[in-house]
Amino acid sequence: MSPVDIQLIQQTLQKWNIDGWLLYDFHKSNPIPYEILGFQNGIITRRWFYWIPKNGPPISLVHSIEADYFEHLPGRNCIYTGWQEMNAHLEGILSDVDRVAMEYSPKGAIPYISRVDSGTIELVRSFGVDVMSSADLVQLFQSRWDNDSYRLHKETVPVIFDLKDGAFRLISEKINNGGRITEYEVQQWIMDGFRENDMETEDPPIVAVNEHSGQPHYSPDANDSSEITGGDFVLIDLWARKQQPKATYVDITWTGYVGETVPDRYTQIFSIVAGARDTAIQLLEDRWNAGRELAGWEIDNAVRAVIEDAGYGKFFTHRTGHSIDTSVHGNGVNIDNLETQDRRKVIPGVGFSIEPGIYLSEFGIRSEIDVFITEDGPEVTTLPLQKEIIPLLKG
């Protein structure tokens, strides 16, 4: 949001009966306020607060040597030099205030939001102020996609699919021609494709063969990479975004088999994973059509139940999905009731992955798609869905 829409934030605070949003950072330990307020500039090394009350003008509480960096923000600057002065100003700003939102999550339930240190929370509470989590505010004002973000995401999807297809084709051509190729070489081929298409990624893609695919975050490197040969199972997980400020990530996972016919063992596990994935899609559509709210943890429960009912629950070792925005792991709702219980609602404007998996010692299968909640309901943005494991050597 740039510039910050104070009026819209205040309308939300009034609606939710919150006295104000107290944004805080020290040494960039909390990146959220910078994105909310729409600025990243300057050498900011001292503690600062930005108070957005539900009524009235905002107030910046900033150190004297860094005050210039905050002059562009709505409201007025309140300047301090020493810690006693900072505390006194903060207590004055929060006088007659009962409840504020901060980047805090009770018991660390949502680590993406749990950014403000406990000492600062204690300081605010010492003024008789109740501190609540800003998780829903962050989702609403930082993690939702705007029209440009959606457009850039959709423009990126076919490029990502072309690179996925090209990577599998590279493997099949090498094998058919009697050549050699490794996981790392396929990974670097994809990375070259990102650069050629003016895209960026936070980490290199996953190209994992056989037992490596059973490690959800396996990543090959130049010194530790398996050769891909006939009869191998291959998982490719790639994520990237356009090199533009509002561009959101595309993140998909597909699987292939280096042979003409996929063995039944792989097909059996894939069908369970794909069924769990499709259960999430159906639940999203059903709840939307019924006009009923849906939280991230509920989707995770439904997906996990499919895999548990098939007898593979202990092999699904991560959440069903993660928030996607300008970061591949964004600050919006996660599809999670395993690693955390994300009780935030799925609302229009948010994007996230759905990526159930079963990870066995000899191989692992994951099927990952992206979903965006439009004003008209959920949209799977990364179509087509993978319906079967790709037989890479089939003529």
Sequence and secondary structure as in RCSB ss.txt:
>XXXX:A:sequence
MSPVDIQLIQQTLQKWNIDGWLLYDFHKSNPIPYEILGFQNGIITRRWFYWIPKNGPPISLVHSIEADYFEHLPG
RNCIYTGWQEMNAHLEGILSDVDRVAMEYSPKGAIPYISRVDSGTIELVRSFGVDVMSSADLVQLFQSRWDNDSY
RLHKETVPVIFDLKDGAFRLISEKINNGGRITEYEVQQWIMDGFRENDMETEDPPIVAVNEHSGQPHYSPDANDS
SEITGGDFVLIDLWARKQQPKATYVDITWTGYVGETVPDRYTQIFSIVAGARDTAIQLLEDRWNAGRELAGWEID
NAVRAVIEDAGYGKFFTHRTGHSIDTSVHGNGVNIDNLETQDRRKVIPGVGFSIEPGIYLSEFGIRSEIDVFITE
DGPEVTTLPLQKEIIPLLKG
>XXXX:A:secstr
  S  HHHHHHHHHHTT SEEEEEESTTS  HHHHHHT   S   S EEEEEESSS  EEEEEGGGGGGGTTSSS
EEEEE SHHHHHHHHHHHTTT  EEEES  GGGSSTTT  S HHHHHHHHTTT EEEE HHHHIIIIIS  HHHH
HHHHHHHHHHHHHHHHHHHHHHHHHHTT   BHHHHHHHHHHHHHHTTEE SS  EEEEGGGGGSTT   BTTB 
 B  TT EEEEEEEEEESSTT   EEEEEEEESSSS  HHHHHHHHHHHHHHHHHHHHHHHHHHHT   BHHHHH
HHHHHHHHHTT GGG  S SB EESSSSS SS  B SSSS    B  TT EEEE  EEE SS EEE BEEEEEET
TEEEE S S   S EETT  
